[in-house]
Amino acid sequence: MSADRRRDSPFVRPYAVTRGRTTARTDFALEALVGTTALAWESGARFFPEQQAICRLCTNLTSVAEISALLNIPLGVTRVLVSDLAESGFVSVQQPSHAGGRPDVTLLERVLTGLRGL
């Protein structure tokens, strides 16, 4: 494949986006909520297209799992990108609270309702 064809290709291997990393620096639960901070827009930082898409999507709180599904990005890649954005202060991540090491019953009921709706 020529260099011009690779550059024009919409497909980018996940490891290229994450610079070869396969694990996030911070482990986020699938249901952790991600929100874009003002710094993302005010800093003038240059983002990868996937990072831009995450910041746009997360102007409303969005779970890590939803980000992965809505943007069609593999979950592992999503976790790495969200971790990088959080480390830079461009997004905030709200981890779910688990009482006694067990998930919240309300959350489980919402997941069950969502699954039934599929």
LINKAQUI-V161452 format. One record per run of one state. SS is the DSSP state (H for helix, E for strand, C for the rest). FROM is the first residue (numbers start at 1). TO is the last residue. Records with the same first field share a line. If there is no record, write none. Layout:
SS=FROM-TO ; FROM-TO
This chain:
C=1-2 ; 9-13 ; 18-32 ; 37-37 ; 43-48 ; 58-61 ; 72-74 ; 88-90 ; 95-98 ; 100-101 ; 103-104 ; 118-118
H=3-8 ; 14-17 ; 38-42 ; 49-57 ; 64-71 ; 75-87 ; 105-117
E=33-36 ; 62-63 ; 91-94 ; 99-99 ; 102-102
